[in-house]
Amino acid sequence: MNDEARAVAERYARRGESGRYSLLRPEVWQMVHERQRAFVALAGSVGLPDFATLRLVEVGCGSGANLLELLRFGFRADHLVGIELLPERLAQARERLPAALVLHAGDATAIDLPAASQDIVFVSTVFSSLLDAAFQQRLADTLWRWLKPGGGVLWYDFTVDNPRNPDVRGVPLARLRQLFPHGRVTARRVTLAPPLARAVVRLHPALYTACNTVPWLRTHVLAWIAKP
């Protein structure tokens, strides 16, 4: 395993499991629903065809939550692939997902997917967990190689550093463009800053939507990076 991939696994092990991202929490389900709406709008704006025709691989699929969402959106299980570094999360994904959905274990840069075989490569809060700039670029180059011309990287990640968590680093839009210099980027800012979201929903869940109308309070980017 690559040194940076090993370091990521160690960071996640230190972090452990928590209920902070449970869908039972009001700020979490509002973040998820907002991101779903933004994805549908983004897909329409970039002209993605019927989801059932598209092949997609998710790097860092975790326990499979995003892949389950994609199945509900109409993607076919046999057109989806998940890659996950952490064995325990991969085991959870295997329990939750259809058998037709292929899952790979390990470092994505070492997975032998055919070049130009995917319509979409999906990465959700992956690059912010990579602190080695050279490894970030190597992974970006790998994702780009997997994409068909006309396909794209579907990207969701935060743009600002978290001072309470030294194991992650924000990925500004300028850095995203550096990682994919040949891509055409369509991006929108989403997701109310999680610490603020947790605070305001304690007063009333509707305050999430109210605060999220202020663009500079949104800390994440949802982007489509199109391959010409």
C-alpha positions in Angstrom: 0.0 0.0 0.0 1.2 3.5 -0.8 2.5 5.5 2.2 -0.2 8.2 1.9 -2.9 5.5 1.5 -1.6 3.8 4.7 -1.6 7.2 6.5 -5.2 7.8 5.5 -6.2 4.4 6.9 -4.4 5.3 10.2 -6.1 8.7 10.4 -9.6 7.1 9.9 -8.7 4.5 12.6 -7.8 7.2 15.0 -11.1 9.0 14.3 -13.2 5.9 14.8 -17.0 5.7 14.3 -19.3 8.4 15.6 -23.0 9.2 15.2 -22.1 12.7 13.9 -23.2 11.7 10.4 -26.3 9.7 11.2 -29.3 10.5 9.1 -31.3 10.6 12.3 -29.6 14.0 13.0 -31.6 16.9 11.5 -28.6 18.8 10.2 -27.4 15.6 8.4 -30.6 14.8 6.6 -30.9 18.4 5.5 -27.3 18.3 4.1 -28.0 15.1 2.3 -31.3 16.3 0.8 -29.7 19.6 -0.3 -26.9 17.7 -2.0 -29.3 15.4 -3.7 -31.3 18.4 -5.1 -28.0 20.0 -6.2 -26.9 16.9 -7.9 -30.1 16.6 -9.9 -29.8 20.3 -10.9 -26.2 19.9 -11.9 -26.9 16.7 -13.9 -29.5 18.6 -15.8 -27.3 21.6 -16.4 -24.4 19.5 -17.9 -26.7 17.4 -20.0 -26.2 14.0 -18.4 -28.4 11.4 -20.2 -30.5 8.7 -18.6 -28.7 7.5 -15.5 -29.4 3.8 -16.4 -27.1 4.1 -19.4 -24.1 5.4 -17.4 -21.1 3.6 -15.9 -19.9 5.0 -12.6 -17.1 4.2 -10.2 -17.0 5.7 -6.7 -13.6 6.1 -5.1 -13.9 6.0 -1.3 -17.3 4.5 -1.3 -17.3 3.8 2.5 -20.1 1.7 3.7 -22.1 2.3 0.5 -24.4 5.1 1.3 -23.7 7.1 -1.8 -24.0 4.1 -4.1 -27.4 3.3 -2.5 -28.5 6.9 -3.4 -27.3 6.4 -7.0 -29.4 3.2 -7.3 -32.4 5.2 -6.2 -31.7 7.8 -8.8 -31.8 5.1 -11.5 -28.3 3.9 -12.0 -28.0 0.1 -12.7 -26.2 -2.0 -10.1 -24.2 -3.8 -12.8 -23.0 -0.4 -14.1 -21.7 0.7 -10.6 -18.3 0.1 -9.0 -17.1 1.0 -5.6 -13.5 1.2 -4.3 -12.8 1.5 -0.6 -9.5 1.5 1.3 -10.8 0.4 4.8 -11.8 -3.3 5.0 -14.4 -2.9 7.7 -16.3 -0.2 5.6 -16.0 -2.3 2.5 -17.6 -5.3 4.4 -20.5 -3.0 5.4 -21.0 -2.0 1.8 -21.0 -5.6 0.7 -23.8 -6.3 3.1 -25.9 -3.4 2.0 -25.4 -3.4 -1.8 -26.7 -5.7 -4.5 -24.3 -8.5 -5.5 -24.2 -7.2 -9.1 -22.4 -4.1 -7.9 -18.7 -4.7 -8.0 -16.6 -3.6 -5.0 -12.8 -3.4 -4.9 -10.6 -3.2 -1.8 -7.5 -1.0 -1.5 -5.7 2.0 -2.9 -7.6 3.3 -6.0 -4.3 4.2 -7.7 -3.5 0.4 -7.7 -6.9 -0.7 -9.0 -6.7 -2.0 -12.6 -9.8 -0.4 -14.2 -9.6 -0.1 -18.0 -8.8 3.3 -19.4 -11.7 5.3 -20.8 -14.2 2.8 -19.3 -16.3 5.1 -17.1 -18.8 7.8 -17.8 -18.5 9.2 -14.2 -15.9 8.9 -11.5 -17.4 10.0 -8.1 -15.3 11.3 -5.2 -17.0 12.6 -2.1 -14.8 14.1 0.7 -11.8 12.1 -0.6 -9.2 14.6 -1.6 -9.6 16.6 1.6 -8.4 13.4 3.5 -5.2 13.3 1.4 -2.5 15.5 2.8 0.2 14.6 0.3 0.0 16.9 -2.8 1.8 14.5 -5.0 -0.5 11.6 -4.1 -3.5 13.9 -4.7 -2.2 14.5 -8.2 -1.5 10.8 -8.8 -5.1 9.9 -7.8 -6.5 12.7 -10.0 -4.5 11.4 -12.9 -5.8 7.9 -12.3 -9.4 9.1 -12.2 -8.9 11.1 -15.4 -7.5 8.0 -17.2 -10.6 5.9 -16.3 -12.9 8.5 -17.8 -14.4 8.2 -21.3 -14.2 11.4 -23.4 -17.4 13.2 -22.7 -17.5 11.8 -19.2 -16.6 13.6 -16.0 -15.5 13.6 -12.4 -18.4 14.2 -10.0 -16.8 16.0 -7.0 -18.1 16.8 -3.6 -15.7 18.2 -1.0 -15.1 21.0 1.4 -13.0 24.0 0.5 -11.8 25.3 3.9 -9.6 23.8 6.6 -11.1 22.4 9.8 -8.9 23.8 12.6 -10.2 21.1 14.9 -9.2 18.2 12.6 -5.5 18.2 11.5 -6.2 15.0 9.5 -8.1 16.8 6.8 -7.4 19.8 4.5 -9.8 21.9 2.5 -9.6 21.7 -1.3 -10.3 25.2 -2.8 -11.7 25.4 -6.3 -8.3 26.7 -7.5 -6.7 23.5 -6.3 -9.4 21.4 -8.0 -8.6 23.1 -11.3 -4.9 22.3 -10.8 -5.6 18.7 -10.2 -7.7 18.4 -13.4 -6.0 21.0 -15.7 -7.8 19.7 -18.9 -11.2 19.5 -17.4 -14.1 21.9 -17.9 -15.4 22.7 -14.4 -19.0 23.4 -13.5 -19.3 24.1 -9.8 -21.8 25.2 -7.2 -21.2 26.0 -3.5 -23.4 23.8 -1.2 -23.7 22.7 2.4 -24.0 25.0 5.4 -20.8 24.8 7.5 -21.4 21.7 9.6 -20.4 23.3 13.0 -22.9 26.1 12.3 -25.5 23.6 11.1 -25.3 21.6 14.2 -25.7 24.7 16.3 -28.6 26.3 14.5 -30.7 23.1 14.2 -30.7 22.8 18.0 -32.8 25.9 18.0 -35.0 24.9 15.1 -34.4 22.6 12.0 -35.8 25.3 9.7 -32.8 27.5 10.5 -30.6 25.2 8.4 -32.4 26.4 5.2 -32.5 30.0 6.4 -28.8 30.2 7.1 -27.9 28.3 4.0 -29.3 31.1 1.8 -26.1 33.0 2.7 -23.5 31.8 0.1 -20.4 32.5 2.2 -21.7 30.2 4.9 -21.5 27.2 2.6 -18.3 25.3 2.9 -18.5 22.6 0.2 -18.4 22.4 -3.6 -20.3 20.1 -5.8 -18.6 20.0 -9.2 -18.7 18.4 -12.6 -15.3 18.2 -14.2 -15.9 17.3 -17.8 -13.4 15.5 -19.9 -13.3 16.8 -23.5 
